[in-house]
Amino acid sequence: MAGSMILLTYAIYRSDPVFIMGQCSGLFIYIRNIMLIYKKKKVMTATPSNKFSLQKTVAE
């Protein structure tokens, strides 16, 4: 992500619209992926584990 930001800065410095659009789209995708990873981790820690309830129903 840092490399993409550096390339975006360079593209803005060169005033190259194609280069800028390419780096903006890549940076957007990287940020979205990181947000999805953190969202999944948050959901995984917030939900209780079902393995105990499954073992209890099997034992009954």
C-alpha distance matrix in Angstrom:
0.0 3.8 5.4 5.1 6.3 8.7 9.9 10.5 12.4 14.3 15.1 16.5 18.4 19.9 20.7 20.0 19.9 19.0 16.0 14.9 15.5 13.6 10.3 11.1 11.8 8.8 6.6 9.6 9.7 6.5 7.9 11.2 10.8 9.9 12.8 15.0 14.6 15.6 18.3 19.7 19.9 21.7 24.1 24.8 25.8 27.8 30.0 32.9 33.3 35.9 37.1 39.9 41.2 41.3 43.2 45.7 46.5 47.0 49.4 51.4
3.8 0.0 3.8 5.4 5.1 6.3 8.7 9.8 10.6 12.5 14.2 15.4 16.6 18.5 19.8 19.6 20.1 19.7 16.3 15.2 16.6 15.1 11.5 12.5 14.2 11.5 9.1 12.4 13.2 10.1 11.0 14.6 14.4 13.1 15.8 18.3 17.7 18.3 21.2 22.7 22.5 24.1 26.9 27.5 28.1 30.2 32.6 35.4 36.0 38.8 39.9 42.5 44.0 44.2 46.0 48.4 49.4 50.0 52.2 54.3
5.4 3.8 0.0 3.8 5.4 5.1 6.2 8.5 9.8 10.6 12.2 14.2 15.2 16.5 18.1 17.5 18.4 17.5 14.0 13.7 15.3 13.3 9.9 12.1 13.6 10.6 9.4 13.2 13.6 11.1 12.9 16.2 15.8 15.2 18.2 20.3 19.8 20.9 23.7 24.9 25.0 26.9 29.4 29.9 30.8 33.0 35.2 38.0 38.3 40.9 41.9 44.7 46.2 46.1 47.9 50.5 51.3 51.7 54.0 56.3
5.1 5.4 3.8 0.0 3.8 5.4 5.1 6.1 8.6 9.8 10.3 12.2 14.1 15.1 16.1 15.1 15.4 14.5 11.2 10.5 11.8 9.8 6.3 8.4 9.9 7.2 6.1 9.9 10.7 8.9 10.8 13.8 14.1 14.1 16.7 18.7 18.9 20.2 22.5 23.9 24.6 26.2 28.4 29.4 30.5 32.3 34.5 37.5 38.0 40.4 41.6 44.5 45.7 45.6 47.7 50.2 50.8 51.3 53.8 55.8
6.3 5.1 5.4 3.8 0.0 3.8 5.4 5.0 6.2 8.6 9.7 10.5 12.3 14.2 15.0 15.0 15.3 15.4 12.2 10.5 12.3 11.5 7.7 8.6 11.2 9.5 7.1 10.4 12.3 10.6 11.1 14.6 15.5 14.9 16.9 19.6 19.9 20.5 22.8 24.8 25.2 26.4 28.9 30.1 30.9 32.5 35.0 38.1 38.9 41.5 42.9 45.6 46.8 47.0 49.1 51.4 52.1 52.8 55.2 57.1
8.7 6.3 5.1 5.4 3.8 0.0 3.8 5.4 5.1 6.3 8.6 9.9 10.5 12.4 14.1 14.4 15.6 15.8 12.2 11.3 13.9 12.9 9.4 11.2 14.0 12.1 10.4 14.0 15.6 13.8 14.8 18.2 18.8 18.2 20.5 23.1 23.1 23.7 26.3 28.1 28.3 29.7 32.3 33.2 34.0 35.8 38.2 41.2 41.9 44.5 45.8 48.5 49.8 50.0 51.9 54.3 55.1 55.7 58.1 60.1
9.9 8.7 6.2 5.1 5.4 3.8 0.0 3.8 5.4 5.0 6.1 8.6 9.6 10.4 12.0 11.4 12.8 12.4 8.7 8.6 11.2 9.9 6.9 9.6 12.1 10.4 9.9 13.5 14.9 13.8 15.4 18.3 19.0 19.1 21.4 23.6 23.9 25.1 27.3 29.0 29.6 31.1 33.4 34.4 35.5 37.2 39.4 42.5 43.0 45.5 46.7 49.6 50.8 50.7 52.8 55.3 55.9 56.4 58.9 60.9
10.5 9.8 8.5 6.1 5.0 5.4 3.8 0.0 3.8 5.4 5.0 6.2 8.5 9.8 10.3 10.0 10.6 10.9 7.7 6.0 8.7 8.6 5.4 6.9 10.1 9.6 8.5 11.5 13.7 13.2 14.1 16.9 18.3 18.5 20.2 22.6 23.5 24.4 26.3 28.3 29.1 30.3 32.5 33.9 35.0 36.3 38.6 41.9 42.7 45.1 46.6 49.5 50.4 50.5 52.7 55.0 55.5 56.3 58.8 60.6
12.4 10.6 9.8 8.6 6.2 5.1 5.4 3.8 0.0 3.8 5.4 5.1 6.2 8.7 9.8 10.8 12.1 13.3 10.2 8.5 11.8 12.1 9.2 10.2 13.7 13.2 11.6 14.5 17.0 16.1 16.5 19.6 21.1 20.8 22.4 25.2 25.9 26.3 28.4 30.6 31.2 32.1 34.6 36.0 36.8 38.1 40.7 43.9 44.8 47.4 49.0 51.6 52.7 53.0 55.1 57.4 58.0 58.8 61.3 63.1
14.3 12.5 10.6 9.8 8.6 6.3 5.0 5.4 3.8 0.0 3.8 5.4 4.9 6.2 8.5 9.2 11.5 12.4 9.0 8.7 12.3 12.2 9.9 12.0 15.1 14.4 13.7 16.8 18.9 18.1 19.1 22.2 23.3 23.3 25.2 27.7 28.3 29.1 31.2 33.2 33.8 35.0 37.4 38.6 39.6 41.1 43.5 46.6 47.4 49.9 51.2 54.1 55.2 55.2 57.4 59.7 60.4 61.0 63.5 65.4
15.1 14.2 12.2 10.3 9.7 8.6 6.1 5.0 5.4 3.8 0.0 3.8 5.4 5.1 6.0 5.8 7.8 8.7 5.6 5.3 9.0 9.4 7.9 9.9 12.9 13.0 12.9 15.5 17.6 17.6 18.7 21.3 22.7 23.3 25.0 27.2 28.2 29.2 31.0 32.9 34.0 35.1 37.2 38.6 39.9 41.2 43.4 46.7 47.4 49.7 51.2 54.2 55.1 55.0 57.3 59.7 60.0 60.7 63.4 65.2
16.5 15.4 14.2 12.2 10.5 9.9 8.6 6.2 5.1 5.4 3.8 0.0 3.8 5.4 4.9 6.7 8.0 10.3 8.3 6.3 9.9 11.5 9.9 10.5 14.0 14.7 13.9 16.0 18.8 18.9 19.2 21.8 23.8 24.0 25.3 27.8 29.1 29.7 31.3 33.6 34.6 35.4 37.5 39.3 40.3 41.3 43.7 47.1 48.2 50.5 52.3 55.0 55.8 56.0 58.4 60.6 61.0 61.9 64.5 66.1
18.4 16.6 15.2 14.1 12.3 10.5 9.6 8.5 6.2 4.9 5.4 3.8 0.0 3.8 5.5 8.1 10.6 12.9 10.6 9.6 13.4 14.5 12.9 14.0 17.4 17.7 16.9 19.3 22.0 21.7 22.2 25.0 26.7 26.7 28.2 30.8 31.8 32.3 34.2 36.5 37.2 38.1 40.4 42.0 42.8 44.1 46.6 49.8 50.8 53.4 54.9 57.7 58.7 58.9 61.1 63.3 63.9 64.7 67.2 69.0
19.9 18.5 16.5 15.1 14.2 12.4 10.4 9.8 8.7 6.2 5.1 5.4 3.8 0.0 3.8 5.5 8.9 10.7 8.9 9.1 12.7 13.6 12.9 14.6 17.5 18.0 17.9 20.3 22.6 22.7 23.7 26.2 27.8 28.3 29.9 32.2 33.2 34.1 35.9 38.0 38.9 40.0 42.1 43.6 44.8 46.0 48.3 51.6 52.4 54.8 56.3 59.2 60.1 60.1 62.4 64.7 65.1 65.8 68.4 70.3
20.7 19.8 18.1 16.1 15.0 14.1 12.0 10.3 9.8 8.5 6.0 4.9 5.5 3.8 0.0 3.8 6.2 9.1 8.4 7.8 10.9 12.8 12.6 13.4 16.3 17.6 17.5 19.3 21.9 22.6 23.2 25.4 27.4 28.1 29.3 31.5 33.0 33.9 35.3 37.5 38.7 39.6 41.5 43.3 44.5 45.5 47.7 51.2 52.2 54.4 56.1 59.0 59.7 59.7 62.2 64.4 64.6 65.5 68.2 69.8
20.0 19.6 17.5 15.1 15.0 14.4 11.4 10.0 10.8 9.2 5.8 6.7 8.1 5.5 3.8 0.0 3.8 5.6 5.4 6.1 8.7 10.1 10.8 12.1 14.4 15.6 16.4 18.2 20.2 21.2 22.4 24.3 26.0 27.1 28.5 30.4 31.9 33.1 34.5 36.4 37.8 38.9 40.6 42.3 43.8 44.9 46.9 50.3 51.0 53.1 54.8 57.8 58.4 58.2 60.7 63.0 63.1 63.8 66.7 68.3
19.9 20.1 18.4 15.4 15.3 15.6 12.8 10.6 12.1 11.5 7.8 8.0 10.6 8.9 6.2 3.8 0.0 3.8 5.5 5.0 6.1 8.6 10.0 10.4 12.2 14.3 15.2 16.2 18.4 20.0 20.9 22.3 24.4 25.8 26.8 28.5 30.4 31.7 32.6 34.6 36.4 37.3 38.7 40.6 42.2 43.1 44.9 48.4 49.3 51.2 53.1 56.1 56.5 56.3 59.0 61.2 61.1 61.9 64.8 66.3
19.0 19.7 17.5 14.5 15.4 15.8 12.4 10.9 13.3 12.4 8.7 10.3 12.9 10.7 9.1 5.6 3.8 0.0 3.8 5.4 5.2 6.2 8.7 9.9 10.8 12.5 14.3 15.5 16.9 18.7 20.2 21.3 23.0 24.8 26.0 27.3 29.1 30.8 31.8 33.4 35.3 36.5 37.7 39.4 41.3 42.3 43.9 47.3 48.0 49.7 51.4 54.5 55.0 54.5 57.2 59.6 59.4 60.0 63.0 64.6
16.0 16.3 14.0 11.2 12.2 12.2 8.7 7.7 10.2 9.0 5.6 8.3 10.6 8.9 8.4 5.4 5.5 3.8 0.0 3.8 5.5 5.2 6.2 8.6 10.1 10.8 12.2 14.2 15.7 16.7 18.4 20.1 21.4 22.9 24.5 26.0 27.4 29.0 30.4 32.0 33.5 34.9 36.4 37.9 39.6 40.8 42.6 45.9 46.5 48.5 50.0 53.1 53.8 53.4 55.9 58.3 58.4 58.9 61.8 63.5
14.9 15.2 13.7 10.5 10.5 11.3 8.6 6.0 8.5 8.7 5.3 6.3 9.6 9.1 7.8 6.1 5.0 5.4 3.8 0.0 3.8 5.5 5.3 6.0 8.6 10.0 10.5 12.1 14.3 15.4 16.4 18.2 20.0 21.2 22.4 24.3 25.9 27.1 28.4 30.3 31.8 32.9 34.5 36.2 37.8 38.8 40.8 44.2 45.0 47.1 48.8 51.8 52.4 52.3 54.8 57.1 57.2 57.9 60.8 62.4
15.5 16.6 15.3 11.8 12.3 13.9 11.2 8.7 11.8 12.3 9.0 9.9 13.4 12.7 10.9 8.7 6.1 5.2 5.5 3.8 0.0 3.8 5.5 5.1 6.2 8.6 9.9 10.5 12.4 14.3 15.4 16.4 18.4 20.2 21.1 22.6 24.5 26.0 26.8 28.6 30.6 31.6 32.9 34.7 36.5 37.3 39.0 42.5 43.3 45.2 47.0 50.1 50.4 50.2 52.9 55.1 55.0 55.8 58.7 60.2
13.6 15.1 13.3 9.8 11.5 12.9 9.9 8.6 12.1 12.2 9.4 11.5 14.5 13.6 12.8 10.1 8.6 6.2 5.2 5.5 3.8 0.0 3.8 5.5 5.4 6.4 8.7 10.1 10.9 12.6 14.5 15.6 16.9 18.8 20.3 21.4 23.0 24.9 26.0 27.4 29.2 30.7 31.9 33.4 35.3 36.5 38.1 41.4 41.9 43.7 45.3 48.5 49.0 48.6 51.2 53.6 53.5 54.0 57.0 58.6
10.3 11.5 9.9 6.3 7.7 9.4 6.9 5.4 9.2 9.9 7.9 9.9 12.9 12.9 12.6 10.8 10.0 8.7 6.2 5.3 5.5 3.8 0.0 3.8 5.5 5.1 6.0 8.5 9.9 10.5 12.2 14.1 15.4 16.6 18.3 20.0 21.2 22.8 24.3 25.9 27.3 28.7 30.3 31.7 33.4 34.7 36.5 39.8 40.4 42.5 44.1 47.1 47.8 47.6 50.0 52.4 52.6 53.2 56.0 57.7
11.1 12.5 12.1 8.4 8.6 11.2 9.6 6.9 10.2 12.0 9.9 10.5 14.0 14.6 13.4 12.1 10.4 9.9 8.6 6.0 5.1 5.5 3.8 0.0 3.8 5.5 5.1 6.1 8.6 9.9 10.6 12.2 14.3 15.5 16.5 18.3 20.1 21.3 22.4 24.4 26.0 27.0 28.5 30.3 31.9 32.8 34.8 38.2 39.1 41.2 43.0 45.9 46.5 46.4 49.0 51.2 51.3 52.2 55.0 56.5
11.8 14.2 13.6 9.9 11.2 14.0 12.1 10.1 13.7 15.1 12.9 14.0 17.4 17.5 16.3 14.4 12.2 10.8 10.1 8.6 6.2 5.4 5.5 3.8 0.0 3.8 5.5 5.1 6.3 8.8 10.0 10.6 12.4 14.5 15.4 16.5 18.5 20.3 21.0 22.6 24.6 25.8 26.9 28.6 30.6 31.5 33.1 36.5 37.2 39.0 40.9 43.9 44.3 44.1 46.7 49.0 48.9 49.7 52.6 54.1
8.8 11.5 10.6 7.2 9.5 12.1 10.4 9.6 13.2 14.4 13.0 14.7 17.7 18.0 17.6 15.6 14.3 12.5 10.8 10.0 8.6 6.4 5.1 5.5 3.8 0.0 3.8 5.4 5.2 6.3 8.7 9.9 10.7 12.6 14.4 15.5 16.7 18.7 20.0 21.3 23.0 24.6 25.9 27.2 29.1 30.5 32.0 35.3 35.8 37.7 39.2 42.3 43.0 42.7 45.1 47.6 47.6 48.2 51.1 52.8
6.6 9.1 9.4 6.1 7.1 10.4 9.9 8.5 11.6 13.7 12.9 13.9 16.9 17.9 17.5 16.4 15.2 14.3 12.2 10.5 9.9 8.7 6.0 5.1 5.5 3.8 0.0 3.8 5.4 5.1 6.2 8.6 9.9 10.8 12.4 14.3 15.5 16.8 18.4 20.1 21.5 22.7 24.5 26.0 27.5 28.7 30.7 34.0 34.8 37.0 38.6 41.5 42.3 42.3 44.7 46.9 47.3 48.0 50.7 52.4
9.6 12.4 13.2 9.9 10.4 14.0 13.5 11.5 14.5 16.8 15.5 16.0 19.3 20.3 19.3 18.2 16.2 15.5 14.2 12.1 10.5 10.1 8.5 6.1 5.1 5.4 3.8 0.0 3.8 5.5 5.3 6.1 8.7 10.1 10.6 12.3 14.4 15.6 16.4 18.4 20.2 21.1 22.5 24.4 26.1 26.9 28.7 32.2 33.2 35.2 37.1 40.0 40.5 40.5 43.2 45.2 45.4 46.3 49.1 50.6
9.7 13.2 13.6 10.7 12.3 15.6 14.9 13.7 17.0 18.9 17.6 18.8 22.0 22.6 21.9 20.2 18.4 16.9 15.7 14.3 12.4 10.9 9.9 8.6 6.3 5.2 5.4 3.8 0.0 3.8 5.5 5.1 6.1 8.7 9.9 10.5 12.3 14.4 15.2 16.5 18.5 19.9 21.0 22.5 24.6 25.7 27.1 30.5 31.1 32.9 34.7 37.7 38.2 38.0 40.6 42.8 42.9 43.6 46.5 48.1
6.5 10.1 11.1 8.9 10.6 13.8 13.8 13.2 16.1 18.1 17.6 18.9 21.7 22.7 22.6 21.2 20.0 18.7 16.7 15.4 14.3 12.6 10.5 9.9 8.8 6.3 5.1 5.5 3.8 0.0 3.8 5.5 5.2 6.3 8.7 10.0 10.7 12.6 14.3 15.5 16.8 18.5 20.2 21.3 23.0 24.5 26.3 29.4 30.0 32.1 33.7 36.6 37.5 37.4 39.7 42.1 42.4 43.1 45.7 47.5
7.9 11.0 12.9 10.8 11.1 14.8 15.4 14.1 16.5 19.1 18.7 19.2 22.2 23.7 23.2 22.4 20.9 20.2 18.4 16.4 15.4 14.5 12.2 10.6 10.0 8.7 6.2 5.3 5.5 3.8 0.0 3.8 5.5 5.2 6.2 8.7 10.0 10.8 12.3 14.4 15.6 16.6 18.4 20.1 21.4 22.6 24.6 28.0 29.0 31.3 33.1 35.8 36.6 36.8 39.3 41.3 41.8 42.8 45.3 46.9
11.2 14.6 16.2 13.8 14.6 18.2 18.3 16.9 19.6 22.2 21.3 21.8 25.0 26.2 25.4 24.3 22.3 21.3 20.1 18.2 16.4 15.6 14.1 12.2 10.6 9.9 8.6 6.1 5.1 5.5 3.8 0.0 3.8 5.5 5.1 6.2 8.7 10.0 10.4 12.3 14.4 15.3 16.4 18.3 20.1 21.0 22.6 26.1 27.1 29.1 31.1 33.9 34.3 34.5 37.1 39.1 39.3 40.4 43.1 44.5
10.8 14.4 15.8 14.1 15.5 18.8 19.0 18.3 21.1 23.3 22.7 23.8 26.7 27.8 27.4 26.0 24.4 23.0 21.4 20.0 18.4 16.9 15.4 14.3 12.4 10.7 9.9 8.7 6.1 5.2 5.5 3.8 0.0 3.8 5.4 5.1 6.2 8.7 9.8 10.6 12.5 14.2 15.4 16.5 18.6 20.0 21.4 24.6 25.1 27.1 28.8 31.8 32.5 32.3 34.8 37.1 37.3 38.1 40.8 42.5
9.9 13.1 15.2 14.1 14.9 18.2 19.1 18.5 20.8 23.3 23.3 24.0 26.7 28.3 28.1 27.1 25.8 24.8 22.9 21.2 20.2 18.8 16.6 15.5 14.5 12.6 10.8 10.1 8.7 6.3 5.2 5.5 3.8 0.0 3.8 5.4 5.1 6.3 8.6 9.9 10.7 12.4 14.3 15.4 16.8 18.4 20.4 23.5 24.2 26.7 28.3 31.0 32.0 32.2 34.5 36.6 37.2 38.1 40.6 42.3
12.8 15.8 18.2 16.7 16.9 20.5 21.4 20.2 22.4 25.2 25.0 25.3 28.2 29.9 29.3 28.5 26.8 26.0 24.5 22.4 21.1 20.3 18.3 16.5 15.4 14.4 12.4 10.6 9.9 8.7 6.2 5.1 5.4 3.8 0.0 3.8 5.5 5.2 6.1 8.6 10.0 10.5 12.3 14.2 15.5 16.4 18.5 21.9 23.1 25.5 27.6 30.1 30.7 31.2 33.7 35.6 36.1 37.3 39.7 41.2
15.0 18.3 20.3 18.7 19.6 23.1 23.6 22.6 25.2 27.7 27.2 27.8 30.8 32.2 31.5 30.4 28.5 27.3 26.0 24.3 22.6 21.4 20.0 18.3 16.5 15.5 14.3 12.3 10.5 10.0 8.7 6.2 5.1 5.4 3.8 0.0 3.8 5.5 5.0 6.1 8.6 9.8 10.5 12.2 14.3 15.2 16.6 20.0 20.9 22.9 24.9 27.7 28.2 28.4 31.0 33.0 33.2 34.3 36.9 38.4
14.6 17.7 19.8 18.9 19.9 23.1 23.9 23.5 25.9 28.3 28.2 29.1 31.8 33.2 33.0 31.9 30.4 29.1 27.4 25.9 24.5 23.0 21.2 20.1 18.5 16.7 15.5 14.4 12.3 10.7 10.0 8.7 6.2 5.1 5.5 3.8 0.0 3.8 5.4 5.2 6.3 8.7 10.0 10.6 12.5 14.3 15.8 18.8 19.3 21.6 23.2 26.0 26.9 27.1 29.4 31.6 32.2 33.0 35.5 37.2
15.6 18.3 20.9 20.2 20.5 23.7 25.1 24.4 26.3 29.1 29.2 29.7 32.3 34.1 33.9 33.1 31.7 30.8 29.0 27.1 26.0 24.9 22.8 21.3 20.3 18.7 16.8 15.6 14.4 12.6 10.8 10.0 8.7 6.3 5.2 5.5 3.8 0.0 3.8 5.4 5.1 6.1 8.6 9.8 10.7 12.2 14.5 17.6 18.6 21.4 23.2 25.6 26.6 27.3 29.5 31.3 32.2 33.4 35.6 37.2
18.3 21.2 23.7 22.5 22.8 26.3 27.3 26.3 28.4 31.2 31.0 31.3 34.2 35.9 35.3 34.5 32.6 31.8 30.4 28.4 26.8 26.0 24.3 22.4 21.0 20.0 18.4 16.4 15.2 14.3 12.3 10.4 9.8 8.6 6.1 5.0 5.4 3.8 0.0 3.8 5.5 5.1 6.2 8.6 10.0 10.5 12.5 15.9 17.4 19.8 22.1 24.4 24.9 25.6 28.2 29.8 30.4 31.8 34.1 35.5
19.7 22.7 24.9 23.9 24.8 28.1 29.0 28.3 30.6 33.2 32.9 33.6 36.5 38.0 37.5 36.4 34.6 33.4 32.0 30.3 28.6 27.4 25.9 24.4 22.6 21.3 20.1 18.4 16.5 15.5 14.4 12.3 10.6 9.9 8.6 6.1 5.2 5.4 3.8 0.0 3.8 5.4 5.1 6.1 8.7 9.9 10.9 14.0 14.8 17.0 19.0 21.6 22.2 22.6 25.1 27.0 27.5 28.7 31.1 32.6
19.9 22.5 25.0 24.6 25.2 28.3 29.6 29.1 31.2 33.8 34.0 34.6 37.2 38.9 38.7 37.8 36.4 35.3 33.5 31.8 30.6 29.2 27.3 26.0 24.6 23.0 21.5 20.2 18.5 16.8 15.6 14.4 12.5 10.7 10.0 8.6 6.3 5.1 5.5 3.8 0.0 3.8 5.5 5.0 6.2 8.6 10.3 13.0 13.7 16.6 18.3 20.6 21.7 22.4 24.5 26.4 27.4 28.6 30.6 32.4
21.7 24.1 26.9 26.2 26.4 29.7 31.1 30.3 32.1 35.0 35.1 35.4 38.1 40.0 39.6 38.9 37.3 36.5 34.9 32.9 31.6 30.7 28.7 27.0 25.8 24.6 22.7 21.1 19.9 18.5 16.6 15.3 14.2 12.4 10.5 9.8 8.7 6.1 5.1 5.4 3.8 0.0 3.8 5.5 5.3 6.1 8.8 11.9 13.7 16.6 18.9 20.7 21.5 22.8 25.0 26.4 27.4 29.0 30.9 32.3
24.1 26.9 29.4 28.4 28.9 32.3 33.4 32.5 34.6 37.4 37.2 37.5 40.4 42.1 41.5 40.6 38.7 37.7 36.4 34.5 32.9 31.9 30.3 28.5 26.9 25.9 24.5 22.5 21.0 20.2 18.4 16.4 15.4 14.3 12.3 10.5 10.0 8.6 6.2 5.1 5.5 3.8 0.0 3.8 5.5 5.1 6.2 9.8 11.5 13.9 16.5 18.5 18.8 19.9 22.5 23.8 24.5 26.2 28.4 29.5
24.8 27.5 29.9 29.4 30.1 33.2 34.4 33.9 36.0 38.6 38.6 39.3 42.0 43.6 43.3 42.3 40.6 39.4 37.9 36.2 34.7 33.4 31.7 30.3 28.6 27.2 26.0 24.4 22.5 21.3 20.1 18.3 16.5 15.4 14.2 12.2 10.6 9.8 8.6 6.1 5.0 5.5 3.8 0.0 3.8 5.6 5.7 8.2 8.9 11.6 13.7 15.9 16.8 17.6 19.8 21.6 22.5 23.8 25.9 27.5
25.8 28.1 30.8 30.5 30.9 34.0 35.5 35.0 36.8 39.6 39.9 40.3 42.8 44.8 44.5 43.8 42.2 41.3 39.6 37.8 36.5 35.3 33.4 31.9 30.6 29.1 27.5 26.1 24.6 23.0 21.4 20.1 18.6 16.8 15.5 14.3 12.5 10.7 10.0 8.7 6.2 5.3 5.5 3.8 0.0 3.8 5.7 7.6 9.0 12.5 14.4 15.9 17.1 18.6 20.4 21.8 23.2 24.8 26.3 27.9
27.8 30.2 33.0 32.3 32.5 35.8 37.2 36.3 38.1 41.1 41.2 41.3 44.1 46.0 45.5 44.9 43.1 42.3 40.8 38.8 37.3 36.5 34.7 32.8 31.5 30.5 28.7 26.9 25.7 24.5 22.6 21.0 20.0 18.4 16.4 15.2 14.3 12.2 10.5 9.9 8.6 6.1 5.1 5.6 3.8 0.0 3.8 6.6 9.4 12.4 15.0 16.1 16.6 18.5 20.7 21.5 22.7 24.7 26.3 27.4
30.0 32.6 35.2 34.5 35.0 38.2 39.4 38.6 40.7 43.5 43.4 43.7 46.6 48.3 47.7 46.9 44.9 43.9 42.6 40.8 39.0 38.1 36.5 34.8 33.1 32.0 30.7 28.7 27.1 26.3 24.6 22.6 21.4 20.4 18.5 16.6 15.8 14.5 12.5 10.9 10.3 8.8 6.2 5.7 5.7 3.8 0.0 3.8 6.5 8.9 11.9 13.1 13.2 15.0 17.4 18.2 19.1 21.2 23.0 24.0
32.9 35.4 38.0 37.5 38.1 41.2 42.5 41.9 43.9 46.6 46.7 47.1 49.8 51.6 51.2 50.3 48.4 47.3 45.9 44.2 42.5 41.4 39.8 38.2 36.5 35.3 34.0 32.2 30.5 29.4 28.0 26.1 24.6 23.5 21.9 20.0 18.8 17.6 15.9 14.0 13.0 11.9 9.8 8.2 7.6 6.6 3.8 0.0 3.8 6.4 9.1 9.7 10.1 12.3 14.3 14.9 16.3 18.4 19.8 20.9
33.3 36.0 38.3 38.0 38.9 41.9 43.0 42.7 44.8 47.4 47.4 48.2 50.8 52.4 52.2 51.0 49.3 48.0 46.5 45.0 43.3 41.9 40.4 39.1 37.2 35.8 34.8 33.2 31.1 30.0 29.0 27.1 25.1 24.2 23.1 20.9 19.3 18.6 17.4 14.8 13.7 13.7 11.5 8.9 9.0 9.4 6.5 3.8 0.0 3.8 5.7 7.1 8.2 9.7 11.4 12.8 14.3 15.8 17.3 18.9
35.9 38.8 40.9 40.4 41.5 44.5 45.5 45.1 47.4 49.9 49.7 50.5 53.4 54.8 54.4 53.1 51.2 49.7 48.5 47.1 45.2 43.7 42.5 41.2 39.0 37.7 37.0 35.2 32.9 32.1 31.3 29.1 27.1 26.7 25.5 22.9 21.6 21.4 19.8 17.0 16.6 16.6 13.9 11.6 12.5 12.4 8.9 6.4 3.8 0.0 3.8 5.5 5.3 6.2 8.7 10.1 10.9 12.5 14.4 15.8
37.1 39.9 41.9 41.6 42.9 45.8 46.7 46.6 49.0 51.2 51.2 52.3 54.9 56.3 56.1 54.8 53.1 51.4 50.0 48.8 47.0 45.3 44.1 43.0 40.9 39.2 38.6 37.1 34.7 33.7 33.1 31.1 28.8 28.3 27.6 24.9 23.2 23.2 22.1 19.0 18.3 18.9 16.5 13.7 14.4 15.0 11.9 9.1 5.7 3.8 0.0 3.8 5.5 5.1 6.2 8.7 10.1 10.7 12.4 14.6
39.9 42.5 44.7 44.5 45.6 48.5 49.6 49.5 51.6 54.1 54.2 55.0 57.7 59.2 59.0 57.8 56.1 54.5 53.1 51.8 50.1 48.5 47.1 45.9 43.9 42.3 41.5 40.0 37.7 36.6 35.8 33.9 31.8 31.0 30.1 27.7 26.0 25.6 24.4 21.6 20.6 20.7 18.5 15.9 15.9 16.1 13.1 9.7 7.1 5.5 3.8 0.0 3.8 5.4 5.2 6.2 8.8 10.0 10.7 12.6
41.2 44.0 46.2 45.7 46.8 49.8 50.8 50.4 52.7 55.2 55.1 55.8 58.7 60.1 59.7 58.4 56.5 55.0 53.8 52.4 50.4 49.0 47.8 46.5 44.3 43.0 42.3 40.5 38.2 37.5 36.6 34.3 32.5 32.0 30.7 28.2 26.9 26.6 24.9 22.2 21.7 21.5 18.8 16.8 17.1 16.6 13.2 10.1 8.2 5.3 5.5 3.8 0.0 3.8 5.5 5.1 6.3 8.7 10.0 10.9
41.3 44.2 46.1 45.6 47.0 50.0 50.7 50.5 53.0 55.2 55.0 56.0 58.9 60.1 59.7 58.2 56.3 54.5 53.4 52.3 50.2 48.6 47.6 46.4 44.1 42.7 42.3 40.5 38.0 37.4 36.8 34.5 32.3 32.2 31.2 28.4 27.1 27.3 25.6 22.6 22.4 22.8 19.9 17.6 18.6 18.5 15.0 12.3 9.7 6.2 5.1 5.4 3.8 0.0 3.8 5.4 5.3 6.3 8.7 10.2
43.2 46.0 47.9 47.7 49.1 51.9 52.8 52.7 55.1 57.4 57.3 58.4 61.1 62.4 62.2 60.7 59.0 57.2 55.9 54.8 52.9 51.2 50.0 49.0 46.7 45.1 44.7 43.2 40.6 39.7 39.3 37.1 34.8 34.5 33.7 31.0 29.4 29.5 28.2 25.1 24.5 25.0 22.5 19.8 20.4 20.7 17.4 14.3 11.4 8.7 6.2 5.2 5.5 3.8 0.0 3.8 5.5 5.2 6.2 8.8
45.7 48.4 50.5 50.2 51.4 54.3 55.3 55.0 57.4 59.7 59.7 60.6 63.3 64.7 64.4 63.0 61.2 59.6 58.3 57.1 55.1 53.6 52.4 51.2 49.0 47.6 46.9 45.2 42.8 42.1 41.3 39.1 37.1 36.6 35.6 33.0 31.6 31.3 29.8 27.0 26.4 26.4 23.8 21.6 21.8 21.5 18.2 14.9 12.8 10.1 8.7 6.2 5.1 5.4 3.8 0.0 3.8 5.4 5.1 6.4
46.5 49.4 51.3 50.8 52.1 55.1 55.9 55.5 58.0 60.4 60.0 61.0 63.9 65.1 64.6 63.1 61.1 59.4 58.4 57.2 55.0 53.5 52.6 51.3 48.9 47.6 47.3 45.4 42.9 42.4 41.8 39.3 37.3 37.2 36.1 33.2 32.2 32.2 30.4 27.5 27.4 27.4 24.5 22.5 23.2 22.7 19.1 16.3 14.3 10.9 10.1 8.8 6.3 5.3 5.5 3.8 0.0 3.8 5.4 5.3
47.0 50.0 51.7 51.3 52.8 55.7 56.4 56.3 58.8 61.0 60.7 61.9 64.7 65.8 65.5 63.8 61.9 60.0 58.9 57.9 55.8 54.0 53.2 52.2 49.7 48.2 48.0 46.3 43.6 43.1 42.8 40.4 38.1 38.1 37.3 34.3 33.0 33.4 31.8 28.7 28.6 29.0 26.2 23.8 24.8 24.7 21.2 18.4 15.8 12.5 10.7 10.0 8.7 6.3 5.2 5.4 3.8 0.0 3.8 5.5
49.4 52.2 54.0 53.8 55.2 58.1 58.9 58.8 61.3 63.5 63.4 64.5 67.2 68.4 68.2 66.7 64.8 63.0 61.8 60.8 58.7 57.0 56.0 55.0 52.6 51.1 50.7 49.1 46.5 45.7 45.3 43.1 40.8 40.6 39.7 36.9 35.5 35.6 34.1 31.1 30.6 30.9 28.4 25.9 26.3 26.3 23.0 19.8 17.3 14.4 12.4 10.7 10.0 8.7 6.2 5.1 5.4 3.8 0.0 3.8
51.4 54.3 56.3 55.8 57.1 60.1 60.9 60.6 63.1 65.4 65.2 66.1 69.0 70.3 69.8 68.3 66.3 64.6 63.5 62.4 60.2 58.6 57.7 56.5 54.1 52.8 52.4 50.6 48.1 47.5 46.9 44.5 42.5 42.3 41.2 38.4 37.2 37.2 35.5 32.6 32.4 32.3 29.5 27.5 27.9 27.4 24.0 20.9 18.9 15.8 14.6 12.6 10.9 10.2 8.8 6.4 5.3 5.5 3.8 0.0
